[in-house]
Amino acid sequence: MKQDLAHIALVVDDYDQAIEFYTKKLNFQLLEDTPLSETKRWVRIAPSGSDGCSLLLAKAVDDEQRSRVGNQTGGRVFLFLHTDNFQRDFENLKQHNITIVREPSQEVYGTVAVFADLYGNLWDLIQPVK
């Protein structure tokens, strides 16, 4: 038996604003942007070089969904971005004025820092120990 996570929905305020942040500031790839209706699109992004799970950008459509933008996990770290070069990617975060919530530290599992995306969702940037 084989199963994979294909996509994780990330609730956003605006498709284009989210695409710009993730592709221009985090260097993610835009995998797909397909209109489904006048207001709904199927937008998938993923870290450069990734062949795993992608993020599905899901535009909030009502008050309940809008209340979750930036806080889908109640203030906990939501997403974990592994890197092969922590220093390169951490410097990129700083160059793009991305909010660093917790400065880098060395942990048993690797080097890690916490940052917030444009909506306030918390991410771990991790270079795992080999």
C-alpha positions in Angstrom: 0.0 0.0 0.0 1.3 3.5 -0.8 -0.2 6.9 0.1 1.1 10.4 -0.3 0.0 13.9 0.9 -0.7 15.7 -2.4 -1.7 19.2 -1.3 -2.2 21.2 1.8 -4.7 24.0 1.6 -3.5 27.4 2.8 -6.3 30.0 3.2 -5.3 33.3 1.7 -6.9 36.8 1.3 -5.8 37.2 -2.3 -4.5 34.8 -4.9 -2.1 37.2 -6.7 -0.7 38.7 -3.5 0.0 35.2 -2.1 1.6 34.1 -5.4 3.8 37.1 -5.5 5.0 36.6 -1.9 5.7 32.9 -2.2 7.3 33.1 -5.7 9.2 36.4 -5.4 10.2 36.2 -1.7 10.5 32.5 -0.9 11.5 31.5 -4.4 8.7 28.9 -4.7 7.5 27.7 -8.1 4.0 28.4 -9.4 2.9 24.9 -10.5 -0.6 25.7 -11.6 -3.0 28.6 -11.8 -6.3 27.4 -13.4 -9.5 29.5 -13.3 -12.4 27.5 -12.0 -15.0 30.3 -12.0 -15.0 34.1 -12.0 -13.9 34.1 -8.4 -12.2 30.7 -7.8 -8.9 29.4 -9.0 -6.9 26.2 -8.5 -3.5 27.6 -7.5 -0.6 25.3 -6.5 2.8 26.3 -5.4 5.8 24.4 -4.1 9.4 25.0 -3.0 11.9 25.1 -5.9 13.2 21.6 -6.6 10.5 19.9 -4.6 8.7 16.9 -5.9 6.5 16.3 -2.9 3.5 17.9 -1.4 2.4 21.3 -2.8 0.4 24.1 -1.2 -3.0 24.8 -2.6 -3.8 28.5 -2.2 -7.4 28.7 -1.2 -9.0 32.2 -1.2 -11.2 32.8 1.8 -14.8 33.3 0.7 -16.7 34.0 3.9 -16.3 35.5 7.3 -15.4 32.2 8.9 -12.7 31.4 6.4 -11.3 35.0 6.5 -11.0 34.7 10.3 -8.6 31.8 9.7 -6.2 33.6 7.3 -2.8 33.7 9.0 -3.9 31.5 11.9 -4.9 28.1 10.7 -3.2 26.4 13.6 -4.0 28.6 16.6 -0.5 30.3 16.6 1.6 27.1 16.3 4.1 26.6 13.6 2.1 25.4 10.6 4.5 24.5 7.9 8.1 23.0 7.9 10.4 24.0 5.0 13.5 21.9 4.7 16.5 23.3 3.0 19.9 22.1 1.8 21.4 25.5 2.6 20.1 27.1 5.8 22.4 30.2 5.6 21.4 31.0 2.0 17.7 30.7 2.7 17.8 32.5 6.1 19.7 35.4 4.4 17.0 35.5 1.7 14.3 35.9 4.4 16.2 38.8 5.9 16.8 40.4 2.5 13.1 40.4 1.8 12.2 41.8 5.3 10.3 38.6 6.2 9.5 38.6 9.9 11.8 36.3 11.9 9.9 35.1 14.9 12.7 33.0 16.4 16.4 33.4 15.5 18.4 30.4 14.2 19.3 27.7 16.7 21.1 24.3 16.5 18.8 21.5 17.6 19.3 17.7 17.6 17.4 17.5 14.3 19.2 20.4 12.6 19.4 24.1 12.3 16.1 25.9 12.6 14.5 29.3 12.6 10.9 30.4 12.7 9.5 33.0 10.3 6.1 34.4 9.5 4.6 34.5 6.0 2.7 37.5 4.7 -0.4 36.5 6.7 1.3 35.6 9.9 1.4 31.8 9.5 4.4 30.5 11.3 7.0 28.4 9.4 10.1 26.5 10.5 13.0 26.8 8.1 15.1 23.7 8.8 18.3 22.3 7.5 18.1 18.7 8.9 21.1 16.9 10.3 22.3 14.4 7.7 
